[in-house]
Amino acid sequence: MTETQRRAYGIGKDAKTTGEDLDKALNWAVAEGVVPDTYTVDLHARMGYAAA
């Protein structure tokens, strides 16, 4: 797993544990430059959300 994929997974996991909307968390991360706006980032964030 790359660093970007790890970040995306963590964003998804954090969103689930804090009760935050995943799409809002991803939009924020993309806007802040934490992760790029790609399918892979979306996929790993959703995997993290589902695993939490």
mmCIF entry with sequence, helices, sheets and N, C-alpha, C, O atoms, coordinates in Angstrom:
data_MODEL
# 
_entry.id   MODEL 
# 
_entity.id                         1 
_entity.type                       polymer 
_entity.pdbx_number_of_molecules   1 
# 
_entity_poly.entity_id                      1 
_entity_poly.type                           'polypeptide(L)' 
_entity_poly.nstd_linkage                   no 
_entity_poly.nstd_monomer                   no 
_entity_poly.pdbx_seq_one_letter_code       MTETQRRAYGIGKDAKTTGEDLDKALNWAVAEGVVPDTYTVDLHARMGYAAA 
_entity_poly.pdbx_seq_one_letter_code_can   MTETQRRAYGIGKDAKTTGEDLDKALNWAVAEGVVPDTYTVDLHARMGYAAA 
_entity_poly.pdbx_strand_id                 A 
# 
loop_
_entity_poly_seq.entity_id 
_entity_poly_seq.num 
_entity_poly_seq.mon_id 
_entity_poly_seq.hetero 
1 1  MET n 
1 2  THR n 
1 3  GLU n 
1 4  THR n 
1 5  GLN n 
1 6  ARG n 
1 7  ARG n 
1 8  ALA n 
1 9  TYR n 
1 10 GLY n 
1 11 ILE n 
1 12 GLY n 
1 13 LYS n 
1 14 ASP n 
1 15 ALA n 
1 16 LYS n 
1 17 THR n 
1 18 THR n 
1 19 GLY n 
1 20 GLU n 
1 21 ASP n 
1 22 LEU n 
1 23 ASP n 
1 24 LYS n 
1 25 ALA n 
1 26 LEU n 
1 27 ASN n 
1 28 TRP n 
1 29 ALA n 
1 30 VAL n 
1 31 ALA n 
1 32 GLU n 
1 33 GLY n 
1 34 VAL n 
1 35 VAL n 
1 36 PRO n 
1 37 ASP n 
1 38 THR n 
1 39 TYR n 
1 40 THR n 
1 41 VAL n 
1 42 ASP n 
1 43 LEU n 
1 44 HIS n 
1 45 ALA n 
1 46 ARG n 
1 47 MET n 
1 48 GLY n 
1 49 TYR n 
1 50 ALA n 
1 51 ALA n 
1 52 ALA n 
# 
_struct_asym.id          A 
_struct_asym.entity_id   1 
# 
loop_
_struct_conf.conf_type_id 
_struct_conf.id 
_struct_conf.pdbx_PDB_helix_id 
_struct_conf.beg_label_comp_id 
_struct_conf.beg_label_asym_id 
_struct_conf.beg_label_seq_id 
_struct_conf.pdbx_beg_PDB_ins_code 
_struct_conf.end_label_comp_id 
_struct_conf.end_label_asym_id 
_struct_conf.end_label_seq_id 
_struct_conf.pdbx_end_PDB_ins_code 
_struct_conf.beg_auth_comp_id 
_struct_conf.beg_auth_asym_id 
_struct_conf.beg_auth_seq_id 
_struct_conf.end_auth_comp_id 
_struct_conf.end_auth_asym_id 
_struct_conf.end_auth_seq_id 
_struct_conf.pdbx_PDB_helix_class 
_struct_conf.details 
_struct_conf.pdbx_PDB_helix_length 
HELX_P HELX_P1 AA1 GLU A 3  ? THR A 18 ? GLU A 3  THR A 18 1 ? 16 
HELX_P HELX_P2 AA2 LEU A 22 ? ALA A 31 ? LEU A 22 ALA A 31 1 ? 10 
HELX_P HELX_P3 AA3 TYR A 39 ? ALA A 51 ? TYR A 39 ALA A 51 1 ? 13 
# 
_struct_conf_type.id          HELX_P 
_struct_conf_type.criteria    ? 
_struct_conf_type.reference   ? 
# 
loop_
_atom_site.group_PDB 
_atom_site.id 
_atom_site.type_symbol 
_atom_site.label_atom_id 
_atom_site.label_alt_id 
_atom_site.label_comp_id 
_atom_site.label_asym_id 
_atom_site.label_entity_id 
_atom_site.label_seq_id 
_atom_site.pdbx_PDB_ins_code 
_atom_site.Cartn_x 
_atom_site.Cartn_y 
_atom_site.Cartn_z 
_atom_site.occupancy 
_atom_site.B_iso_or_equiv 
_atom_site.pdbx_formal_charge 
_atom_site.auth_seq_id 
_atom_site.auth_comp_id 
_atom_site.auth_asym_id 
_atom_site.auth_atom_id 
_atom_site.pdbx_PDB_model_num 
ATOM 1   N N  . MET A 1 1  ? 0.846   -1.167 0.000  1.00 0.00 ? 1  MET A N  1 
ATOM 2   C CA . MET A 1 1  ? 0.000   0.000  0.000  1.00 0.00 ? 1  MET A CA 1 
ATOM 3   C C  . MET A 1 1  ? 0.901   1.243  0.000  1.00 0.00 ? 1  MET A C  1 
ATOM 4   O O  . MET A 1 1  ? 1.857   1.327  0.771  1.00 0.00 ? 1  MET A O  1 
ATOM 5   N N  . THR A 1 2  ? 0.589   2.182  -0.856 1.00 0.00 ? 2  THR A N  1 
ATOM 6   C CA . THR A 1 2  ? 1.381   3.413  -0.931 1.00 0.00 ? 2  THR A CA 1 
ATOM 7   C C  . THR A 1 2  ? 0.987   4.362  0.200  1.00 0.00 ? 2  THR A C  1 
ATOM 8   O O  . THR A 1 2  ? -0.006  4.144  0.893  1.00 0.00 ? 2  THR A O  1 
ATOM 9   N N  . GLU A 1 3  ? 1.770   5.402  0.372  1.00 0.00 ? 3  GLU A N  1 
ATOM 10  C CA . GLU A 1 3  ? 1.482   6.400  1.406  1.00 0.00 ? 3  GLU A CA 1 
ATOM 11  C C  . GLU A 1 3  ? 0.131   7.070  1.147  1.00 0.00 ? 3  GLU A C  1 
ATOM 12  O O  . GLU A 1 3  ? -0.634  7.298  2.083  1.00 0.00 ? 3  GLU A O  1 
ATOM 13  N N  . THR A 1 4  ? -0.161  7.380  -0.099 1.00 0.00 ? 4  THR A N  1 
ATOM 14  C CA . THR A 1 4  ? -1.444  7.994  -0.436 1.00 0.00 ? 4  THR A CA 1 
ATOM 15  C C  . THR A 1 4  ? -2.599  7.056  -0.119 1.00 0.00 ? 4  THR A C  1 
ATOM 16  O O  . THR A 1 4  ? -3.628  7.488  0.400  1.00 0.00 ? 4  THR A O  1 
ATOM 17  N N  . GLN A 1 5  ? -2.435  5.787  -0.426 1.00 0.00 ? 5  GLN A N  1 
ATOM 18  C CA . GLN A 1 5  ? -3.483  4.811  -0.122 1.00 0.00 ? 5  GLN A CA 1 
ATOM 19  C C  . GLN A 1 5  ? -3.672  4.673  1.382  1.00 0.00 ? 5  GLN A C  1 
ATOM 20  O O  . GLN A 1 5  ? -4.800  4.531  1.854  1.00 0.00 ? 5  GLN A O  1 
ATOM 21  N N  . ARG A 1 6  ? -2.581  4.713  2.138  1.00 0.00 ? 6  ARG A N  1 
ATOM 22  C CA . ARG A 1 6  ? -2.672  4.647  3.607  1.00 0.00 ? 6  ARG A CA 1 
ATOM 23  C C  . ARG A 1 6  ? -3.408  5.859  4.157  1.00 0.00 ? 6  ARG A C  1 
ATOM 24  O O  . ARG A 1 6  ? -4.225  5.740  5.070  1.00 0.00 ? 6  ARG A O  1 
ATOM 25  N N  . ARG A 1 7  ? -3.115  7.014  3.602  1.00 0.00 ? 7  ARG A N  1 
ATOM 26  C CA . ARG A 1 7  ? -3.804  8.233  4.048  1.00 0.00 ? 7  ARG A CA 1 
ATOM 27  C C  . ARG A 1 7  ? -5.295  8.139  3.765  1.00 0.00 ? 7  ARG A C  1 
ATOM 28  O O  . ARG A 1 7  ? -6.117  8.469  4.619  1.00 0.00 ? 7  ARG A O  1 
ATOM 29  N N  . ALA A 1 8  ? -5.639  7.693  2.573  1.00 0.00 ? 8  ALA A N  1 
ATOM 30  C CA . ALA A 1 8  ? -7.050  7.570  2.205  1.00 0.00 ? 8  ALA A CA 1 
ATOM 31  C C  . ALA A 1 8  ? -7.766  6.575  3.107  1.00 0.00 ? 8  ALA A C  1 
ATOM 32  O O  . ALA A 1 8  ? -8.889  6.825  3.545  1.00 0.00 ? 8  ALA A O  1 
ATOM 33  N N  . TYR A 1 9  ? -7.125  5.458  3.383  1.00 0.00 ? 9  TYR A N  1 
ATOM 34  C CA . TYR A 1 9  ? -7.697  4.440  4.269  1.00 0.00 ? 9  TYR A CA 1 
ATOM 35  C C  . TYR A 1 9  ? -7.938  5.043  5.654  1.00 0.00 ? 9  TYR A C  1 
ATOM 36  O O  . TYR A 1 9  ? -8.984  4.824  6.264  1.00 0.00 ? 9  TYR A O  1 
ATOM 37  N N  . GLY A 1 10 ? -6.969  5.795  6.132  1.00 0.00 ? 10 GLY A N  1 
ATOM 38  C CA . GLY A 1 10 ? -7.094  6.446  7.437  1.00 0.00 ? 10 GLY A CA 1 
ATOM 39  C C  . GLY A 1 10 ? -8.206  7.475  7.474  1.00 0.00 ? 10 GLY A C  1 
ATOM 40  O O  . GLY A 1 10 ? -8.902  7.603  8.481  1.00 0.00 ? 10 GLY A O  1 
ATOM 41  N N  . ILE A 1 11 ? -8.378  8.203  6.392  1.00 0.00 ? 11 ILE A N  1 
ATOM 42  C CA . ILE A 1 11 ? -9.463  9.183  6.311  1.00 0.00 ? 11 ILE A CA 1 
ATOM 43  C C  . ILE A 1 11 ? -10.808 8.478  6.424  1.00 0.00 ? 11 ILE A C  1 
ATOM 44  O O  . ILE A 1 11 ? -11.698 8.934  7.142  1.00 0.00 ? 11 ILE A O  1 
ATOM 45  N N  . GLY A 1 12 ? -10.952 7.365  5.712  1.00 0.00 ? 12 GLY A N  1 
ATOM 46  C CA . GLY A 1 12 ? -12.194 6.597  5.781  1.00 0.00 ? 12 GLY A CA 1 
ATOM 47  C C  . GLY A 1 12 ? -12.438 6.029  7.162  1.00 0.00 ? 12 GLY A C  1 
ATOM 48  O O  . GLY A 1 12 ? -13.557 6.068  7.672  1.00 0.00 ? 12 GLY A O  1 
ATOM 49  N N  . LYS A 1 13 ? -11.392 5.504  7.759  1.00 0.00 ? 13 LYS A N  1 
ATOM 50  C CA . LYS A 1 13 ? -11.507 4.918  9.100  1.00 0.00 ? 13 LYS A CA 1 
ATOM 51  C C  . LYS A 1 13 ? -11.867 5.993  10.127 1.00 0.00 ? 13 LYS A C  1 
ATOM 52  O O  . LYS A 1 13 ? -12.730 5.778  10.979 1.00 0.00 ? 13 LYS A O  1 
ATOM 53  N N  . ASP A 1 14 ? -11.211 7.140  10.047 1.00 0.00 ? 14 ASP A N  1 
ATOM 54  C CA . ASP A 1 14 ? -11.508 8.241  10.965 1.00 0.00 ? 14 ASP A CA 1 
ATOM 55  C C  . ASP A 1 14 ? -12.930 8.764  10.781 1.00 0.00 ? 14 ASP A C  1 
ATOM 56  O O  . ASP A 1 14 ? -13.611 9.079  11.756 1.00 0.00 ? 14 ASP A O  1 
ATOM 57  N N  . ALA A 1 15 ? -13.373 8.854  9.539  1.00 0.00 ? 15 ALA A N  1 
ATOM 58  C CA . ALA A 1 15 ? -14.732 9.334  9.279  1.00 0.00 ? 15 ALA A CA 1 
ATOM 59  C C  . ALA A 1 15 ? -15.761 8.419  9.932  1.00 0.00 ? 15 ALA A C  1 
ATOM 60  O O  . ALA A 1 15 ? -16.740 8.894  10.506 1.00 0.00 ? 15 ALA A O  1 
ATOM 61  N N  . LYS A 1 16 ? -15.548 7.134  9.847  1.00 0.00 ? 16 LYS A N  1 
ATOM 62  C CA . LYS A 1 16 ? -16.485 6.171  10.440 1.00 0.00 ? 16 LYS A CA 1 
ATOM 63  C C  . LYS A 1 16 ? -16.484 6.273  11.964 1.00 0.00 ? 16 LYS A C  1 
ATOM 64  O O  . LYS A 1 16 ? -17.548 6.285  12.583 1.00 0.00 ? 16 LYS A O  1 
ATOM 65  N N  . THR A 1 17 ? -15.308 6.345  12.567 1.00 0.00 ? 17 THR A N  1 
ATOM 66  C CA . THR A 1 17 ? -15.234 6.356  14.033 1.00 0.00 ? 17 THR A CA 1 
ATOM 67  C C  . THR A 1 17 ? -15.733 7.664  14.636 1.00 0.00 ? 17 THR A C  1 
ATOM 68  O O  . THR A 1 17 ? -16.202 7.674  15.774 1.00 0.00 ? 17 THR A O  1 
ATOM 69  N N  . THR A 1 18 ? -15.641 8.769  13.894 1.00 0.00 ? 18 THR A N  1 
ATOM 70  C CA . THR A 1 18 ? -16.122 10.054 14.406 1.00 0.00 ? 18 THR A CA 1 
ATOM 71  C C  . THR A 1 18 ? -17.545 10.365 13.973 1.00 0.00 ? 18 THR A C  1 
ATOM 72  O O  . THR A 1 18 ? -18.130 11.350 14.422 1.00 0.00 ? 18 THR A O  1 
ATOM 73  N N  . GLY A 1 19 ? -18.106 9.530  13.101 1.00 0.00 ? 19 GLY A N  1 
ATOM 74  C CA . GLY A 1 19 ? -19.467 9.757  12.628 1.00 0.00 ? 19 GLY A CA 1 
ATOM 75  C C  . GLY A 1 19 ? -19.575 10.819 11.550 1.00 0.00 ? 19 GLY A C  1 
ATOM 76  O O  . GLY A 1 19 ? -20.669 11.299 11.252 1.00 0.00 ? 19 GLY A O  1 
ATOM 77  N N  . GLU A 1 20 ? -18.456 11.184 10.970 1.00 0.00 ? 20 GLU A N  1 
ATOM 78  C CA . GLU A 1 20 ? -18.424 12.203 9.921  1.00 0.00 ? 20 GLU A CA 1 
ATOM 79  C C  . GLU A 1 20 ? -18.833 11.591 8.581  1.00 0.00 ? 20 GLU A C  1 
ATOM 80  O O  . GLU A 1 20 ? -18.626 10.401 8.342  1.00 0.00 ? 20 GLU A O  1 
ATOM 81  N N  . ASP A 1 21 ? -19.410 12.408 7.721  1.00 0.00 ? 21 ASP A N  1 
ATOM 82  C CA . ASP A 1 21 ? -19.777 11.964 6.378  1.00 0.00 ? 21 ASP A CA 1 
ATOM 83  C C  . ASP A 1 21 ? -18.494 11.719 5.575  1.00 0.00 ? 21 ASP A C  1 
ATOM 84  O O  . ASP A 1 21 ? -17.626 12.589 5.500  1.00 0.00 ? 21 ASP A O  1 
ATOM 85  N N  . LEU A 1 22 ? -18.384 10.541 4.983  1.00 0.00 ? 22 LEU A N  1 
ATOM 86  C CA . LEU A 1 22 ? -17.165 10.175 4.255  1.00 0.00 ? 22 LEU A CA 1 
ATOM 87  C C  . LEU A 1 22 ? -16.906 11.108 3.078  1.00 0.00 ? 22 LEU A C  1 
ATOM 88  O O  . LEU A 1 22 ? -15.765 11.515 2.857  1.00 0.00 ? 22 LEU A O  1 
ATOM 89  N N  . ASP A 1 23 ? -17.928 11.447 2.331  1.00 0.00 ? 23 ASP A N  1 
ATOM 90  C CA . ASP A 1 23 ? -17.731 12.331 1.176  1.00 0.00 ? 23 ASP A CA 1 
ATOM 91  C C  . ASP A 1 23 ? -17.215 13.704 1.601  1.00 0.00 ? 23 ASP A C  1 
ATOM 92  O O  . ASP A 1 23 ? -16.357 14.279 0.931  1.00 0.00 ? 23 ASP A O  1 
ATOM 93  N N  . LYS A 1 24 ? -17.730 14.226 2.703  1.00 0.00 ? 24 LYS A N  1 
ATOM 94  C CA . LYS A 1 24 ? -17.249 15.520 3.200  1.00 0.00 ? 24 LYS A CA 1 
ATOM 95  C C  . LYS A 1 24 ? -15.790 15.422 3.631  1.00 0.00 ? 24 LYS A C  1 
ATOM 96  O O  . LYS A 1 24 ? -14.997 16.326 3.368  1.00 0.00 ? 24 LYS A O  1 
ATOM 97  N N  . ALA A 1 25 ? -15.440 14.327 4.292  1.00 0.00 ? 25 ALA A N  1 
ATOM 98  C CA . ALA A 1 25 ? -14.055 14.136 4.732  1.00 0.00 ? 25 ALA A CA 1 
ATOM 99  C C  . ALA A 1 25 ? -13.121 14.045 3.534  1.00 0.00 ? 25 ALA A C  1 
ATOM 100 O O  . ALA A 1 25 ? -12.037 14.630 3.543  1.00 0.00 ? 25 ALA A O  1 
ATOM 101 N N  . LEU A 1 26 ? -13.533 13.317 2.505  1.00 0.00 ? 26 LEU A N  1 
ATOM 102 C CA . LEU A 1 26 ? -12.701 13.199 1.302  1.00 0.00 ? 26 LEU A CA 1 
ATOM 103 C C  . LEU A 1 26 ? -12.589 14.530 0.571  1.00 0.00 ? 26 LEU A C  1 
ATOM 104 O O  . LEU A 1 26 ? -11.506 14.897 0.115  1.00 0.00 ? 26 LEU A O  1 
ATOM 105 N N  . ASN A 1 27 ? -13.693 15.252 0.457  1.00 0.00 ? 27 ASN A N  1 
ATOM 106 C CA . ASN A 1 27 ? -13.656 16.557 -0.209 1.00 0.00 ? 27 ASN A CA 1 
ATOM 107 C C  . ASN A 1 27 ? -12.710 17.509 0.513  1.00 0.00 ? 27 ASN A C  1 
ATOM 108 O O  . ASN A 1 27 ? -11.966 18.253 -0.126 1.00 0.00 ? 27 ASN A O  1 
ATOM 109 N N  . TRP A 1 28 ? -12.738 17.487 1.845  1.00 0.00 ? 28 TRP A N  1 
ATOM 110 C CA . TRP A 1 28 ? -11.837 18.332 2.621  1.00 0.00 ? 28 TRP A CA 1 
ATOM 111 C C  . TRP A 1 28 ? -10.382 17.938 2.359  1.00 0.00 ? 28 TRP A C  1 
ATOM 112 O O  . TRP A 1 28 ? -9.535  18.798 2.121  1.00 0.00 ? 28 TRP A O  1 
ATOM 113 N N  . ALA A 1 29 ? -10.099 16.641 2.404  1.00 0.00 ? 29 ALA A N  1 
ATOM 114 C CA . ALA A 1 29 ? -8.728  16.163 2.218  1.00 0.00 ? 29 ALA A CA 1 
ATOM 115 C C  . ALA A 1 29 ? -8.192  16.521 0.833  1.00 0.00 ? 29 ALA A C  1 
ATOM 116 O O  . ALA A 1 29 ? -7.023  16.881 0.694  1.00 0.00 ? 29 ALA A O  1 
ATOM 117 N N  . VAL A 1 30 ? -9.032  16.424 -0.178 1.00 0.00 ? 30 VAL A N  1 
ATOM 118 C CA . VAL A 1 30 ? -8.619  16.787 -1.540 1.00 0.00 ? 30 VAL A CA 1 
ATOM 119 C C  . VAL A 1 30 ? -8.380  18.296 -1.620 1.00 0.00 ? 30 VAL A C  1 
ATOM 120 O O  . VAL A 1 30 ? -7.384  18.737 -2.194 1.00 0.00 ? 30 VAL A O  1 
ATOM 121 N N  . ALA A 1 31 ? -9.285  19.081 -1.050 1.00 0.00 ? 31 ALA A N  1 
ATOM 122 C CA . ALA A 1 31 ? -9.151  20.539 -1.090 1.00 0.00 ? 31 ALA A CA 1 
ATOM 123 C C  . ALA A 1 31 ? -7.891  21.013 -0.365 1.00 0.00 ? 31 ALA A C  1 
ATOM 124 O O  . ALA A 1 31 ? -7.264  21.986 -0.784 1.00 0.00 ? 31 ALA A O  1 
ATOM 125 N N  . GLU A 1 32 ? -7.521  20.334 0.711  1.00 0.00 ? 32 GLU A N  1 
ATOM 126 C CA . GLU A 1 32 ? -6.330  20.706 1.480  1.00 0.00 ? 32 GLU A CA 1 
ATOM 127 C C  . GLU A 1 32 ? -5.045  20.126 0.893  1.00 0.00 ? 32 GLU A C  1 
ATOM 128 O O  . GLU A 1 32 ? -3.951  20.442 1.363  1.00 0.00 ? 32 GLU A O  1 
ATOM 129 N N  . GLY A 1 33 ? -5.170  19.283 -0.128 1.00 0.00 ? 33 GLY A N  1 
ATOM 130 C CA . GLY A 1 33 ? -3.990  18.701 -0.756 1.00 0.00 ? 33 GLY A CA 1 
ATOM 131 C C  . GLY A 1 33 ? -3.422  17.505 -0.018 1.00 0.00 ? 33 GLY A C  1 
ATOM 132 O O  . GLY A 1 33 ? -2.282  17.110 -0.261 1.00 0.00 ? 33 GLY A O  1 
ATOM 133 N N  . VAL A 1 34 ? -4.206  16.921 0.885  1.00 0.00 ? 34 VAL A N  1 
ATOM 134 C CA . VAL A 1 34 ? -3.749  15.757 1.644  1.00 0.00 ? 34 VAL A CA 1 
ATOM 135 C C  . VAL A 1 34 ? -3.657  14.542 0.733  1.00 0.00 ? 34 VAL A C  1 
ATOM 136 O O  . VAL A 1 34 ? -2.703  13.767 0.816  1.00 0.00 ? 34 VAL A O  1 
ATOM 137 N N  . VAL A 1 35 ? -4.641  14.379 -0.127 1.00 0.00 ? 35 VAL A N  1 
ATOM 138 C CA . VAL A 1 35 ? -4.685  13.273 -1.090 1.00 0.00 ? 35 VAL A CA 1 
ATOM 139 C C  . VAL A 1 35 ? -5.181  13.810 -2.429 1.00 0.00 ? 35 VAL A C  1 
ATOM 140 O O  . VAL A 1 35 ? -5.914  14.799 -2.459 1.00 0.00 ? 35 VAL A O  1 
ATOM 141 N N  . PRO A 1 36 ? -4.795  13.176 -3.539 1.00 0.00 ? 36 PRO A N  1 
ATOM 142 C CA . PRO A 1 36 ? -5.311  13.595 -4.841 1.00 0.00 ? 36 PRO A CA 1 
ATOM 143 C C  . PRO A 1 36 ? -6.739  13.084 -5.054 1.00 0.00 ? 36 PRO A C  1 
ATOM 144 O O  . PRO A 1 36 ? -7.188  12.163 -4.371 1.00 0.00 ? 36 PRO A O  1 
ATOM 145 N N  . ASP A 1 37 ? -7.430  13.685 -5.993 1.00 0.00 ? 37 ASP A N  1 
ATOM 146 C CA . ASP A 1 37 ? -8.802  13.285 -6.311 1.00 0.00 ? 37 ASP A CA 1 
ATOM 147 C C  . ASP A 1 37 ? -8.753  12.179 -7.365 1.00 0.00 ? 37 ASP A C  1 
ATOM 148 O O  . ASP A 1 37 ? -8.864  12.447 -8.561 1.00 0.00 ? 37 ASP A O  1 
ATOM 149 N N  . THR A 1 38 ? -8.585  10.932 -6.911 1.00 0.00 ? 38 THR A N  1 
ATOM 150 C CA . THR A 1 38 ? -8.489  9.797  -7.827 1.00 0.00 ? 38 THR A CA 1 
ATOM 151 C C  . THR A 1 38 ? -9.405  8.672  -7.376 1.00 0.00 ? 38 THR A C  1 
ATOM 152 O O  . THR A 1 38 ? -9.876  8.643  -6.239 1.00 0.00 ? 38 THR A O  1 
ATOM 153 N N  . TYR A 1 39 ? -9.644  7.751  -8.291 1.00 0.00 ? 39 TYR A N  1 
ATOM 154 C CA . TYR A 1 39 ? -10.466 6.581  -7.979 1.00 0.00 ? 39 TYR A CA 1 
ATOM 155 C C  . TYR A 1 39 ? -9.818  5.741  -6.884 1.00 0.00 ? 39 TYR A C  1 
ATOM 156 O O  . TYR A 1 39 ? -10.513 5.240  -6.000 1.00 0.00 ? 39 TYR A O  1 
ATOM 157 N N  . THR A 1 40 ? -8.511  5.584  -6.931 1.00 0.00 ? 40 THR A N  1 
ATOM 158 C CA . THR A 1 40 ? -7.797  4.773  -5.942 1.00 0.00 ? 40 THR A CA 1 
ATOM 159 C C  . THR A 1 40 ? -7.963  5.348  -4.542 1.00 0.00 ? 40 THR A C  1 
ATOM 160 O O  . THR A 1 40 ? -8.165  4.600  -3.585 1.00 0.00 ? 40 THR A O  1 
ATOM 161 N N  . VAL A 1 41 ? -7.882  6.660  -4.414 1.00 0.00 ? 41 VAL A N  1 
ATOM 162 C CA . VAL A 1 41 ? -8.079  7.297  -3.113 1.00 0.00 ? 41 VAL A CA 1 
ATOM 163 C C  . VAL A 1 41 ? -9.499  7.040  -2.623 1.00 0.00 ? 41 VAL A C  1 
ATOM 164 O O  . VAL A 1 41 ? -9.698  6.691  -1.460 1.00 0.00 ? 41 VAL A O  1 
ATOM 165 N N  . ASP A 1 42 ? -10.472 7.208  -3.488 1.00 0.00 ? 42 ASP A N  1 
ATOM 166 C CA . ASP A 1 42 ? -11.866 6.962  -3.120 1.00 0.00 ? 42 ASP A CA 1 
ATOM 167 C C  . ASP A 1 42 ? -12.062 5.512  -2.685 1.00 0.00 ? 42 ASP A C  1 
ATOM 168 O O  . ASP A 1 42 ? -12.722 5.244  -1.681 1.00 0.00 ? 42 ASP A O  1 
ATOM 169 N N  . LEU A 1 43 ? -11.493 4.592  -3.433 1.00 0.00 ? 43 LEU A N  1 
ATOM 170 C CA . LEU A 1 43 ? -11.618 3.165  -3.128 1.00 0.00 ? 43 LEU A CA 1 
ATOM 171 C C  . LEU A 1 43 ? -11.024 2.834  -1.757 1.00 0.00 ? 43 LEU A C  1 
ATOM 172 O O  . LEU A 1 43 ? -11.665 2.147  -0.961 1.00 0.00 ? 43 LEU A O  1 
ATOM 173 N N  . HIS A 1 44 ? -9.827  3.305  -1.474 1.00 0.00 ? 44 HIS A N  1 
ATOM 174 C CA . HIS A 1 44 ? -9.179  2.995  -0.197 1.00 0.00 ? 44 HIS A CA 1 
ATOM 175 C C  . HIS A 1 44 ? -9.880  3.684  0.974  1.00 0.00 ? 44 HIS A C  1 
ATOM 176 O O  . HIS A 1 44 ? -9.938  3.130  2.072  1.00 0.00 ? 44 HIS A O  1 
ATOM 177 N N  . ALA A 1 45 ? -10.407 4.871  0.750  1.00 0.00 ? 45 ALA A N  1 
ATOM 178 C CA . ALA A 1 45 ? -11.159 5.538  1.816  1.00 0.00 ? 45 ALA A CA 1 
ATOM 179 C C  . ALA A 1 45 ? -12.418 4.746  2.148  1.00 0.00 ? 45 ALA A C  1 
ATOM 180 O O  . ALA A 1 45 ? -12.768 4.599  3.319  1.00 0.00 ? 45 ALA A O  1 
ATOM 181 N N  . ARG A 1 46 ? -13.090 4.244  1.142  1.00 0.00 ? 46 ARG A N  1 
ATOM 182 C CA . ARG A 1 46 ? -14.300 3.448  1.381  1.00 0.00 ? 46 ARG A CA 1 
ATOM 183 C C  . ARG A 1 46 ? -13.963 2.108  2.034  1.00 0.00 ? 46 ARG A C  1 
ATOM 184 O O  . ARG A 1 46 ? -14.743 1.598  2.839  1.00 0.00 ? 46 ARG A O  1 
ATOM 185 N N  . MET A 1 47 ? -12.823 1.542  1.697  1.00 0.00 ? 47 MET A N  1 
ATOM 186 C CA . MET A 1 47 ? -12.388 0.303  2.357  1.00 0.00 ? 47 MET A CA 1 
ATOM 187 C C  . MET A 1 47 ? -12.111 0.566  3.837  1.00 0.00 ? 47 MET A C  1 
ATOM 188 O O  . MET A 1 47 ? -12.476 -0.244 4.689  1.00 0.00 ? 47 MET A O  1 
ATOM 189 N N  . GLY A 1 48 ? -11.470 1.688  4.144  1.00 0.00 ? 48 GLY A N  1 
ATOM 190 C CA . GLY A 1 48 ? -11.215 2.044  5.536  1.00 0.00 ? 48 GLY A CA 1 
ATOM 191 C C  . GLY A 1 48 ? -12.495 2.304  6.296  1.00 0.00 ? 48 GLY A C  1 
ATOM 192 O O  . GLY A 1 48 ? -12.623 1.933  7.463  1.00 0.00 ? 48 GLY A O  1 
ATOM 193 N N  . TYR A 1 49 ? -13.441 2.943  5.634  1.00 0.00 ? 49 TYR A N  1 
ATOM 194 C CA . TYR A 1 49 ? -14.743 3.229  6.251  1.00 0.00 ? 49 TYR A CA 1 
ATOM 195 C C  . TYR A 1 49 ? -15.472 1.928  6.569  1.00 0.00 ? 49 TYR A C  1 
ATOM 196 O O  . TYR A 1 49 ? -16.048 1.778  7.646  1.00 0.00 ? 49 TYR A O  1 
ATOM 197 N N  . ALA A 1 50 ? -15.444 1.004  5.638  1.00 0.00 ? 50 ALA A N  1 
ATOM 198 C CA . ALA A 1 50 ? -16.134 -0.276 5.830  1.00 0.00 ? 50 ALA A CA 1 
ATOM 199 C C  . ALA A 1 50 ? -15.457 -1.129 6.900  1.00 0.00 ? 50 ALA A C  1 
ATOM 200 O O  . ALA A 1 50 ? -16.128 -1.880 7.609  1.00 0.00 ? 50 ALA A O  1 
ATOM 201 N N  . ALA A 1 51 ? -14.144 -1.021 7.021  1.00 0.00 ? 51 ALA A N  1 
ATOM 202 C CA . ALA A 1 51 ? -13.409 -1.853 7.973  1.00 0.00 ? 51 ALA A CA 1 
ATOM 203 C C  . ALA A 1 51 ? -13.509 -1.347 9.409  1.00 0.00 ? 51 ALA A C  1 
ATOM 204 O O  . ALA A 1 51 ? -13.309 -2.106 10.357 1.00 0.00 ? 51 ALA A O  1 
ATOM 205 N N  . ALA A 1 52 ? -13.821 -0.057 9.565  1.00 0.00 ? 52 ALA A N  1 
ATOM 206 C CA . ALA A 1 52 ? -13.860 0.520  10.925 1.00 0.00 ? 52 ALA A CA 1 
ATOM 207 C C  . ALA A 1 52 ? -15.057 0.047  11.709 1.00 0.00 ? 52 ALA A C  1 
ATOM 208 O O  . ALA A 1 52 ? -15.233 0.439  12.863 1.00 0.00 ? 52 ALA A O  1 
# 
